[in-house]
Amino acid sequence: MMAVARQPVHVRKGDTVEVIAGRNRGKRGKVLRVFPRRGRLIVEGVHVVKRHAKPTPKLPQGGIVQKEAQISASKVMLVCGKCGEAVRFGHDHLPDGTKVRVCRNCGEQIG
């Protein structure tokens, strides 16, 4: 079995993103989980699917449960907190040497 190379994902857990392609285009939400090896992520309130669940101690009645499914990281763009727009971002270095993401529209630091 071959080792899977880590795919670069441009967003992190906790970022606010906007979906730019697919049936959920235009929806915004917070990134709940990132899967860098697959290049996928889970966004709050986006790509909600229904699953049939058996009764468990956590869910005693069972039934149909709605939950967020994974989407491709290429379908989302980061949202700038200052502009409020879905933007591309660049990188900049602070005087203390740390690398930060910067909005390409307004120049504001992101995250």
N, C-alpha and C positions, 0 to 999 in steps of 0.2 A: 504494500500500500504506500502510495506517495504522500509526502507531507504537503499540507495545504499552506500556501504562502499567505501571509497576513495582508489583507486588502486595506489600503488607506481609506478611512471614512472621515469626511470633513466635518462631521458634527459630533458632539459629545452628549452624554447623559445630562439632562437638565436644560439643554438649549431649547429655545423656541424656534420652530421651523414651519415653513409653509410648503404644502404639496404643490408641485408645478406640473404634474402629469398624471393621467389616469382619471378614474371616476371620482376620486376625492380631491381633484384640483381645486385650489383656493382655500382649502381647510387649513387651519393652523392648530398647532398643539405642542405640548412639551414632549421631548424625547424621554421615554421611560427606560429603554434598554437598547444597547448597541451590540451587534454581532459582527465584529470587524472581519472575521474569516469568511463570512458569507456576503459581506457588503450590504447588510440589511439592518433594519432597526424597527422598533415599535414606538409609535407616536400616539399620545393620549387622544382618544376620540376620533382617530383616523383609521380607516379600513376595519370597521367593526364587523365581526362575523358571529354567527350563531353556532353554538356547539351543544350537543346533547350530552348531559352529565348524569351519571348514575348517582343515587343517593350516597353521600359520604358523611362522616361526622361533621365536616366543615359545612356541607350543604345537605342537610337532612332530607329535604323534599326532592332533590334532584331536579330534572326538568331541562328546559332550554336556557342556556346561559349565553349572554353576549360578552365578547371580549375582543380586544384589539389584536389584529394579526400583523405579521411582519410585512414591511414594504421595502423596496429597494432604496438604498441611500441616494442613488442617482436621481430619484424623483422628488427630493426635497431641497429647499434652500434655507439657509440660516436667516432669521429675522433680526434686524438691528433694533436694539432697544430705543435708540434716539430717533431714528428715521421712521421706524414702524414699517419698513419695507423689507421684502425678501431681497437680500443682497449677496453679491460675491464679497469675499473678504480677503484681505492680505495679511501679512505678518509683519510685526515691528518688534524691535528690541527696546526694552525700558533701560534706563540708566544703570539699574542694578544687574542687568544681563538677562532678565527673564524675557521669554518670547511670548507675545500676546497677539491675538487676532484683532484686526482693525477693519472697520467698515470702509469699503471703497467709495461710498457716496459721501459720507459726512466726516470720515476720519475718526469717528468715535471708537473707543476700545470696546470689544465684544466679549462678554463673559469674563 
